[in-house]
Amino acid sequence: MNTEALVRRIARAIDDKKGEDIVALDVRELISYTDFLVLCTARNERQAKAIQEEVRAQLKKEGVLPARMEGERDARWLLIDYLDCVLHVFTTEARDYYRLEQLWGEAGRLDLEDVRGAA
């Protein structure tokens, strides 16, 4: 699976669990440790965990396993590192606080309109 296909697969899994404000930042020209940062918002910690579990389960079926995961204890900011793509699942408050989209403001964005509601 190529990197853009991986990003779209992750976005579909997020959409399946009603994650909001899904954004894929193309950071290939900015950093060397990953190609895309996928950001989404969960309404609460329970939904954040559900999104994380759904992404892991769907990708595991396709033989794609994360290199690492973080944030599972408090679930306000969950991270799943798939090397070429890093998923960040935030609660609303955490996303507002960390503002990764502003931090990586010069990054391009991958259009994900085709994955919303496609499941």
Beta strands, then each sheet from edge to edge (+ up, - down):
strand 1: 20-26
strand 2: 36-42
strand 3: 68-70
strand 4: 77-81
strand 5: 85-91
strand 6: 108-109
sheet 1: 3+ 4- 5+ 2+ 1- 6+
end
